């Protein structure tokens, strides 16, 4: 296959970008009164209005051509078929099998179904107090100990679905290898009613192991015995021996598989803490929402395909407008963790500088993902979105109905989301600003000075993603939609979206630095690192 930049569609898109520079979003809407309807697609109870993008029909056709020349559909079929598409690790990529309700793969029929049944059995035993604390009390506080994909996605699930929590249950998260994190995470816990779920494929991840040891030490310090650990600690891991040596009963170990990357693992047994918190029926609804999006992604033509449209328009900005980042703007407090989760899903997947074949890329790959909750962001970083020098494509995500309809709060929240997108589209030119200031009686001199500061260029692209209400099923679909968007972009960039070697080097060097902190041996270190080691030892 030709390199990305050598595809004929790439060359056509470069020429087309020059044409698009001659127009703007206001002009595109003026030219087609039906633009919004034509550029709105729905699936899985999610609606995407992408009409505020710097695209026309020709742009879309060329982006589809780019996808076809990149054999996007073939790569989608390979992923769902379990073929090895993670080349550097020689692995299949089968997180979709974790939510495959049709059981079309051997994994879904076998190990996934078995593990889901085991999770359901354990969840029921906790709810019924059949699995109880060492004093016989019901376990009602779950502590999720894990980092990366064992923290970000799971926390998104529990935070987003707070209205669906089982009555009487609560959850805490301990992730960072920071004494403050573990201290604050265990404040106020009752050792008799707390269940620790250790989520670590290897049972050797530094942060998770250290925090698990600290949690066990705290538990034993309250008067419990080592033999009581099995009543309060369970694990999701492949390292059965290490978990049993820790004190966990072998019956309370839940498996993971090498074809599930951490950032895609929230659908697996890693979701055990959330399944306890929500109940199995609700957790299955999350899986069902993701499954529905899988079917949509796999079987829908590109121009009606939500993940493909998000991925292709992202490539348009990343590779032809030199956009460096993507903003995820959530207008629902329950979704505050979504930008954090998508940072890992996107940046760990597509933060790559070599192709699947190992060639250095000569084009932009993964963007920087950032964002937060509206309207808080409007009083912080939206200034840059409106008047900054950088183009930042933005996804606005907002439900039509709130779980908490207080007074007229939600209409105001929705109005702000729509208004921000409208302002990014329209902007305000110098003539409009000048007329506005003159109407207020401002002097000619002051108008001339102030007016340039109030100009908004507009023509800033955004997507509007809406759904009726944030339900478990919608949440599953929403997360899966972004997972597949990332896959689309990686496939077209010809990179491996499913390894993460860049995570490893810092960990390895961290071990060497830790050893130096103990021994003081800095002979082989650069002067800055050596100085920092000595500073710590002298403190």
Phi and psi in degrees as a GROMACS rama.xvg file:
@    title "Ramachandran Plot"
@    xaxis  label "Phi"
@    yaxis  label "Psi"
@TYPE xy
-65.4603  154.153  UNK-2
-64.1016  156.244  UNK-3
-49.3273  -49.7647  UNK-4
-75.135  -8.40945  UNK-5
-97.8423  -2.83492  UNK-6
-67.3384  141.537  UNK-7
-62.3547  -33.5668  UNK-8
-64.8123  -33.8204  UNK-9
-62.9089  -46.5111  UNK-10
-61.4554  -41.7447  UNK-11
-64.02  -39.4401  UNK-12
-66.7278  -34.8954  UNK-13
-60.7644  -45.1601  UNK-14
-66.3002  -39.7915  UNK-15
-65.3647  -35.3496  UNK-16
-57.5743  -39.6375  UNK-17
-60.5066  -39.6161  UNK-18
-66.5851  -42.502  UNK-19
-66.2632  -25.1161  UNK-20
-65.5384  -15.5829  UNK-21
-87.1027  -4.69831  UNK-22
-127.458  -176.469  UNK-23
-151.108  175.076  UNK-24
-62.6161  -39.012  UNK-25
-59.9291  -42.2076  UNK-26
-65.5613  -39.0792  UNK-27
-63.996  -40.1165  UNK-28
-69.3323  -37.572  UNK-29
-65.6424  -32.8117  UNK-30
-75.5155  -19.7554  UNK-31
-143.82  102.855  UNK-32
-65.5625  -19.87  UNK-33
-101.886  14.5708  UNK-34
-56.0979  -46.1912  UNK-35
-61.3518  -42.6673  UNK-36
-67.2558  -39.387  UNK-37
-67.1457  -29.5347  UNK-38
-110.77  37.1605  UNK-39
-126.189  126.107  UNK-40
-129.146  151.342  UNK-41
-131.375  146.73  UNK-42
-165.889  144.991  UNK-43
55.0976  37.7333  UNK-44
67.6387  15.0543  UNK-45
-115.919  135.177  UNK-46
-115.327  131.265  UNK-47
-113.814  115.327  UNK-48
-100.532  105.084  UNK-49
-106.836  21.3129  UNK-50
-69.52  -20.853  UNK-51
-88.1904  25.1586  UNK-52
-97.6792  155.14  UNK-53
-80.7156  62.804  UNK-54
-138.981  153.842  UNK-55
-129.256  -171.876  UNK-56
-60.4735  -37.428  UNK-57
-66.138  -41.2839  UNK-58
-56.9355  -47.9688  UNK-59
-63.1099  -41.3125  UNK-60
-62.8924  -40.886  UNK-61
-69.5407  -36.1564  UNK-62
-67.036  -38.2987  UNK-63
-62.9494  -41.0772  UNK-64
-62.1849  -39.422  UNK-65
-60.8865  -43.5557  UNK-66
-63.8184  -40.8158  UNK-67
-66.3477  -42.792  UNK-68
-68.0806  -22.2315  UNK-69
-88.8082  1.04974  UNK-70
56.2543  45.0233  UNK-71
-58.4805  -48.0423  UNK-72
-61.968  -37.9266  UNK-73
-62.2256  -39.1201  UNK-74
-72.2685  -33.7861  UNK-75
-61.9793  -46.102  UNK-76
-63.0017  -36.9387  UNK-77
-65.0303  -40.9518  UNK-78
-62.9793  -50.2924  UNK-79
-67.3292  -26.517  UNK-80
-82.9825  -2.93518  UNK-81
81.2175  14.2804  UNK-82
-72.5634  159.263  UNK-83
-74.7104  106.317  UNK-84
-114.6  -8.91473  UNK-85
-91.1946  86.2141  UNK-86
-65.2142  -41.5895  UNK-87
-68.7192  -24.7899  UNK-88
-109.97  1.46734  UNK-89
51.8754  52.6279  UNK-90
-129.421  151.502  UNK-91
-74.1385  164.464  UNK-92
-125.187  99.4387  UNK-93
-128.293  35.3123  UNK-94
-60.4807  -25.4515  UNK-95
-65.7594  -25.2866  UNK-96
-66.5918  -21.6292  UNK-97
-68.9311  -21.6631  UNK-98
-126.208  27.7872  UNK-99
-84.7297  90.7719  UNK-100
-70.5427  -20.2403  UNK-101
-85.2571  -8.78501  UNK-102
50.9194  56.9597  UNK-103
-87.3263  -8.67254  UNK-104
-117.856  154.931  UNK-105
-57.533  -35.9341  UNK-106
-63.2876  -45.4373  UNK-107
-65.1921  -35.8792  UNK-108
-72.6537  -30.0288  UNK-109
-105.099  -95.8494  UNK-110
-64.4078  -34.6315  UNK-111
-67.9839  -47.5266  UNK-112
-60.2886  -41.4257  UNK-113
-64.4561  -43.8747  UNK-114
-69.3267  -36.9791  UNK-115
-64.7653  -38.7048  UNK-116
-64.5345  -38.6455  UNK-117
-67.1366  -40.8012  UNK-118
-60.122  -45.6404  UNK-119
-62.3891  -41.8296  UNK-120
-62.1413  -42.4213  UNK-121
-69.151  -41.9983  UNK-122
-56.3345  -47.2037  UNK-123
-62.9175  -37.8545  UNK-124
-68.1509  -32.4536  UNK-125
-71.0192  -45.5123  UNK-126
-62.2563  -34.958  UNK-127
-89.6404  1.57112  UNK-128
62.453  22.6523  UNK-129
-74.2513  -37.0693  UNK-130
-99.4303  107.43  UNK-131
-127.059  173.078  UNK-132
-68.8319  170.326  UNK-133
-66.4064  -18.4613  UNK-134
-97.1392  5.43233  UNK-135
91.6567  -3.06793  UNK-136
-78.0449  151.05  UNK-137
-66.8821  139.047  UNK-138
-86.7414  114.682  UNK-139
-121.043  -12.7346  UNK-140
-113.84  121.366  UNK-141
-101.82  133.126  UNK-142
-113.519  114.289  UNK-143
-89.1852  110.27  UNK-144
-105.266  110.57  UNK-145
-179.191  166.178  UNK-146
-137.487  164.376  UNK-147
64.8524  -126.575  UNK-148
-67.7371  -14.1303  UNK-149
-90.237  8.35749  UNK-150
-134.534  -52.2939  UNK-151
-65.4939  -53.92  UNK-152
-64.5271  -47.9723  UNK-153
-57.0954  -40.6196  UNK-154
-67.5315  -35.8425  UNK-155
-58.3522  -45.4777  UNK-156
-59.6121  -49.6194  UNK-157
-69.0995  -40.7399  UNK-158
-67.036  -43.8098  UNK-159
-67.1997  -28.9938  UNK-160
-108.964  31.0225  UNK-161
-56.7746  -34.7118  UNK-162
-63.4756  -13.5399  UNK-163
-106.04  6.17034  UNK-164
-61.1035  143.77  UNK-165
-65.6738  135.318  UNK-166
-59.8332  132.499  UNK-167
92.1082  -6.58723  UNK-168
-104.157  152.323  UNK-169
-144.362  165.512  UNK-170
-142.535  145.385  UNK-171
-128.315  155.815  UNK-172
-125.429  135.953  UNK-173
-127.621  118.079  UNK-174
-126.853  -58.3915  UNK-175
-68.8579  144.719  UNK-176
-83.479  72.6913  UNK-177
-139.329  127.537  UNK-178
-55.5702  -30.6823  UNK-179
-66.7724  -41.5999  UNK-180
-61.2952  -46.5472  UNK-181
-73.0136  -34.9918  UNK-182
-65.683  -49.0559  UNK-183
-68.7178  -34.3453  UNK-184
-66.227  -23.8066  UNK-185
-108.628  3.70433  UNK-186
-63.2039  131.975  UNK-187
79.1109  3.13486  UNK-188
-73.8549  145.056  UNK-189
-98.5411  114.471  UNK-190
-59.8939  -24.0823  UNK-191
-77.8062  -18.2481  UNK-192
-124.004  15.3838  UNK-193
-106.185  134  UNK-194
-114.832  120.692  UNK-195
-94.911  126.163  UNK-196
-112.579  111.38  UNK-197
-90.626  118.852  UNK-198
-112.526  99.8904  UNK-199
-157.234  115.363  UNK-200
-55.3928  -44.0248  UNK-201
-90.7831  -13.6375  UNK-202
53.873  30.3253  UNK-203
-139.387  1.29374  UNK-204
-58.5179  125.03  UNK-205
-49.5285  -55.3063  UNK-206
-60.5851  -46.179  UNK-207
-67.6272  -40.1922  UNK-208
-65.3017  -45.7869  UNK-209
-63.7188  -42.3069  UNK-210
-69.3598  -34.595  UNK-211
-66.2845  -41.0822  UNK-212
-63.8368  -40.084  UNK-213
-65.8029  -38.674  UNK-214
-66.1809  -41.4758  UNK-215
-64.6077  -41.7119  UNK-216
-61.8673  -42.1438  UNK-217
-62.5654  -45.1285  UNK-218
-58.9339  -45.5998  UNK-219
-69.182  -28.9475  UNK-220
-71.1546  -14.1347  UNK-221
-86.8602  -1.40034  UNK-222
113.921  -6.07551  UNK-223
-73.9156  160.925  UNK-224
-105.194  162.593  UNK-225
-55.8271  -35.6444  UNK-226
-68.3724  -15.0959  UNK-227
-86.0302  -12.103  UNK-228
-57.1102  -37.3792  UNK-229
-64.0972  -19.9729  UNK-230
-85.3506  -10.0407  UNK-231
-130.919  -4.01402  UNK-232
-129.211  128.934  UNK-233
-130.464  168.453  UNK-234
-144.688  146.941  UNK-235
-108.255  109.527  UNK-236
-164.589  163.418  UNK-237
-101.657  -12.075  UNK-238
-94.3835  80.1733  UNK-239
-61.8871  -41.8023  UNK-240
-61.4188  -46.9043  UNK-241
-62.494  -38.9913  UNK-242
-67.5714  -41.2948  UNK-243
-66.6065  -41.0102  UNK-244
-61.0103  -30.7868  UNK-245
-67.7686  -27.9351  UNK-246
123.672  6.48843  UNK-247
-89.1959  138.059  UNK-248
-69.4704  135.15  UNK-249
-57.4934  -27.2219  UNK-250
-69.6815  -18.5258  UNK-251
-107.969  31.9441  UNK-252
-107.476  137.655  UNK-253
-120.345  134.433  UNK-254
-82.0927  159.632  UNK-255
-132.625  168.659  UNK-256
-135.272  153.164  UNK-257
-71.0752  -12.4139  UNK-258
-88.9184  11.0322  UNK-259
-117.138  110.544  UNK-260
-72.5263  151.552  UNK-261
-53.7531  -42.5805  UNK-262
-72.138  -9.62147  UNK-263
-112.196  15.893  UNK-264
-95.5011  -4.04242  UNK-265
-61.8453  -20.5438  UNK-266
-79.8758  -11.0551  UNK-267
-95.4254  -160.86  UNK-268
-61.2933  -17.1227  UNK-269
-57.9513  -25.3034  UNK-270
-80.5189  8.34089  UNK-271
-53.3896  -48.6846  UNK-272
-59.5847  -38.5664  UNK-273
-71.7665  -33.5059  UNK-274
-64.7854  -38.41  UNK-275
-64.8813  -45.4718  UNK-276
-63.7121  -41.2247  UNK-277
-94.965  -25.0127  UNK-278
93.7401  150.593  UNK-279
-67.6949  -36.1915  UNK-280
-61.9515  -42.4778  UNK-281
-68.062  -41.998  UNK-282
-61.1728  -39.9726  UNK-283
-65.3869  -31.1191  UNK-284
-64.6376  -37.2316  UNK-285
-60.7821  -46.9495  UNK-286
-61.0001  -40.3354  UNK-287
-65.361  -38.8367  UNK-288
-61.3954  -41.5477  UNK-289
-66.0305  -40.911  UNK-290
-60.4728  -43.4372  UNK-291
-60.8281  -39.7097  UNK-292
-68.4898  -35.1947  UNK-293
-57.9535  -47.12  UNK-294
-63.6635  -42.7168  UNK-295
-59.5888  -47.7193  UNK-296
-62.9824  -43.0163  UNK-297
-71.2886  -34.0565  UNK-298
-112.201  -2.51707  UNK-299
-103.202  135.257  UNK-300
-55.8208  150.779  UNK-301
-55.1709  -41.3858  UNK-302
-70.2533  -11.9277  UNK-303
-117.195  12.1477  UNK-304
-101.722  111.897  UNK-305
-57.4281  -54.4925  UNK-306
-61.3566  -37.9553  UNK-307
-65.6528  -41.4012  UNK-308
-65.0683  -42.763  UNK-309
-63.3722  -42.5544  UNK-310
-66.3226  -43.9816  UNK-311
-71.2025  -41.1782  UNK-312
-65.8106  -33.2431  UNK-313
-63.4294  -40.5283  UNK-314
-64.0257  -40.1204  UNK-315
-54.1361  -46.9385  UNK-316
-75.9413  -40.2834  UNK-317
-66.2766  -42.4406  UNK-318
-104.016  -13.0399  UNK-319
-121.1  -19.016  UNK-320
-112.325  -1.11291  UNK-321
57.9602  33.7611  UNK-322
-69.2203  135.326  UNK-323
-99.1312  -15.1829  UNK-324
-146.085  171.062  UNK-325
-138.074  127.51  UNK-326
-98.4325  133.732  UNK-327
-110.745  109.037  UNK-328
-112.837  103.915  UNK-329
-99.2137  122.169  UNK-330
-102.189  61.141  UNK-331
-166.995  115.162  UNK-332
-59.0697  -27.8685  UNK-333
-65.9006  -18.2717  UNK-334
-100.333  16.9829  UNK-335
-59.2019  -27.0131  UNK-336
-83.7036  -7.09441  UNK-337
-60.562  -46.9776  UNK-338
-58.5057  -37.3724  UNK-339
-64.8761  -45.051  UNK-340
-63.4093  -43.1913  UNK-341
-69.9848  -24.3509  UNK-342
-57.8109  -45.9325  UNK-343
-70.2995  -47.9803  UNK-344
-55.5571  -43.736  UNK-345
-86.2063  -52.151  UNK-346
-74.9018  -31.8112  UNK-347
-75.304  -27.6836  UNK-348
-79.414  -50.0246  UNK-349
-112.08  12.7248  UNK-350
-82.0469  66.7143  UNK-351
-127.871  149.379  UNK-352
-124.169  10.158  UNK-353
-131.47  153.78  UNK-354
-79.5153  174.851  UNK-355
-55.6677  -30.3783  UNK-356
-86.1349  -0.88079  UNK-357
90.4245  7.32856  UNK-358
-82.3082  142.662  UNK-359
-67.7372  132.43  UNK-360
-78.3899  151.601  UNK-361
-119.319  34.7692  UNK-362
-151.998  162.702  UNK-363
-67.7015  140.809  UNK-364
-113.861  -128.779  UNK-365
-56.6414  134.985  UNK-366
-80.2637  166.152  UNK-367
-78.3608  126.783  UNK-368
-102.05  129.392  UNK-369
-153.249  172.273  UNK-370
153.22  -161.585  UNK-371
171.373  -163.042  UNK-372
-90.5291  134.377  UNK-373
-89.0116  145.993  UNK-374
-95.3644  5.83407  UNK-375
-53.399  -44.4247  UNK-376
-63.1293  -27.0828  UNK-377
-65.0791  -24.6132  UNK-378
-98.5024  17.2695  UNK-379
-137.623  -89.6385  UNK-380
-92.2385  -6.55462  UNK-381
-63.8079  -23.9422  UNK-382
-52.804  -45.545  UNK-383
-66.8921  -37.4154  UNK-384
-61.6423  -36.848  UNK-385
-87.5858  -40.9126  UNK-386
-125.666  3.15731  UNK-387
-74.0973  172.178  UNK-388
-87.3525  -8.99323  UNK-389
-101.685  140.724  UNK-390
-81.6549  121.529  UNK-391
-125.449  94.8311  UNK-392
-58.0671  139.715  UNK-393
-130.993  139.082  UNK-394
-104.927  116.85  UNK-395
-92.335  127.981  UNK-396
-124.234  119.196  UNK-397
-150.759  134.486  UNK-398
-82.0189  154.479  UNK-399
-79.3081  -25.7813  UNK-400
-128.716  143.32  UNK-401
-97.7064  150.583  UNK-402
-73.0459  -16.0978  UNK-403
-131.503  77.1472  UNK-404
-77.023  76.4888  UNK-405
-84.6225  121.742  UNK-406
42.5961  -129.034  UNK-407
-107.984  27.4706  UNK-408
-59.3426  -47.8916  UNK-409
-68.7611  -40.8591  UNK-410
-56.7005  -37.6615  UNK-411
-67.9196  -39.7947  UNK-412
-62.5307  -47.6939  UNK-413
-63.3293  -41.5828  UNK-414
-61.8357  -37.1014  UNK-415
-67.8733  -41.0724  UNK-416
-60.4782  -49.314  UNK-417
-66.1598  -40.273  UNK-418
-64.8383  -39.1305  UNK-419
-63.457  -43.4989  UNK-420
-64.1844  -39.0663  UNK-421
-64.9186  -40.9965  UNK-422
-65.2833  -38.2143  UNK-423
-64.9543  -33.1716  UNK-424
-72.2904  -54.3408  UNK-425
-82.8646  -43.2652  UNK-426
64.4136  -163.556  UNK-427
-151.043  119.242  UNK-428
-85.7359  174.816  UNK-429
-62.0682  -39.7199  UNK-430
-62.2967  -43.5055  UNK-431
-65.2177  -43.9002  UNK-432
-63.4074  -44.5608  UNK-433
-60.2444  -46.2894  UNK-434
-62.06  -38.6554  UNK-435
-64.0757  -44.1631  UNK-436
-69.4273  -38.8549  UNK-437
-63.0292  -39.229  UNK-438
-64.6338  -19.8318  UNK-439
-90.1593  3.36416  UNK-440
83.2101  16.7222  UNK-441
-73.3927  146.757  UNK-442
-66.1934  156.236  UNK-443
-59.3126  -38.471  UNK-444
-66.5333  -43.6557  UNK-445
-67.7962  -37.9624  UNK-446
-60.5884  -46.0628  UNK-447
-62.2121  -33.5071  UNK-448
-78.4598  -43.7095  UNK-449
-82.7355  -33.9281  UNK-450
-51.6848  -45.6888  UNK-451
-59.5431  -28.9096  UNK-452
-73.1299  -18.8946  UNK-453
-102.391  2.05513  UNK-454
-74.0494  133.787  UNK-455
-115.096  120.45  UNK-456
-65.7818  -28.0658  UNK-457
65.7119  -159.182  UNK-458
60.0164  32.3416  UNK-459
-105.461  122.879  UNK-460
-77.2015  150.228  UNK-461
-155.667  158.445  UNK-462
-109.868  146.206  UNK-463
-115.203  115.58  UNK-464
-112.057  116.076  UNK-465
-126.18  159.517  UNK-466
-156.591  160.615  UNK-467
-62.771  -50.9012  UNK-468
-154.819  152.136  UNK-469
-78.282  96.3135  UNK-470
-104.727  167.933  UNK-471
-56.0251  -41.6105  UNK-472
-67.3861  -43.1892  UNK-473
-63.2883  -41.2272  UNK-474
-60.1707  -45.1895  UNK-475
-58.8272  -43.7679  UNK-476
-64.6935  -41.1575  UNK-477
-63.1465  -46.9387  UNK-478
-64.4051  -45.1358  UNK-479
-63.155  -35.2786  UNK-480
-57.954  -44.9702  UNK-481
-71.9868  -35.1668  UNK-482
-57.0573  -46.6197  UNK-483
-72.1597  -31.0573  UNK-484
-58.3241  -43.8581  UNK-485
-63.3068  -40.4723  UNK-486
-62.8973  -41.0806  UNK-487
-57.2799  -48.3185  UNK-488
-67.457  -42.544  UNK-489
-61.8917  -40.4035  UNK-490
-63.0055  -41.9129  UNK-491
-73.9787  -34.2791  UNK-492
-76.581  -8.18491  UNK-493
65.0202  33.3431  UNK-494
-111.073  167.999  UNK-495
-92.9004  107.087  UNK-496
-81.0849  2.4249  UNK-497
-122.482  8.66776  UNK-498
-112.276  175.963  UNK-499
-156.108  54.9846  UNK-500
-64.509  -25.4334  UNK-501
-65.2734  -18.5289  UNK-502
-73.9898  -24.4685  UNK-503
-78.6074  -40.0254  UNK-504
-59.5582  -46.668  UNK-505
-60.5301  -35.2015  UNK-506
-63.7443  -45.5024  UNK-507
-61.4718  -46.9915  UNK-508
-68.211  -30.3191  UNK-509
-60.7226  -37.6426  UNK-510
-63.6243  -42.6741  UNK-511
-63.9096  -40.1596  UNK-512
-65.9778  -41.5009  UNK-513
-59.2646  -42.9016  UNK-514
-61.1298  -40.4061  UNK-515
-67.0737  -33.4591  UNK-516
-62.4934  -30.6311  UNK-517
-83.0623  -39.2317  UNK-518
-99.9008  -25.0833  UNK-519
80.7001  4.6889  UNK-520
-81.243  103.185  UNK-521
-117.405  17.7402  UNK-522
-58.0534  -36.3121  UNK-523
-98.1395  11.7347  UNK-524
-98.7952  153.957  UNK-525
-66.3765  161.274  UNK-526
-64.5899  -34.7224  UNK-527
-66.2484  -48.314  UNK-528
-62.3387  -42.089  UNK-529
-61.0963  -42.944  UNK-530
-62.0835  -40.5362  UNK-531
-67.9201  -35.7157  UNK-532
-64.8087  -47.0182  UNK-533
-65.0429  -35.9861  UNK-534
-61.6286  -41.7922  UNK-535
-66.1629  -42.2617  UNK-536
-67.1001  -28.9408  UNK-537
-85.5515  -11.8077  UNK-538
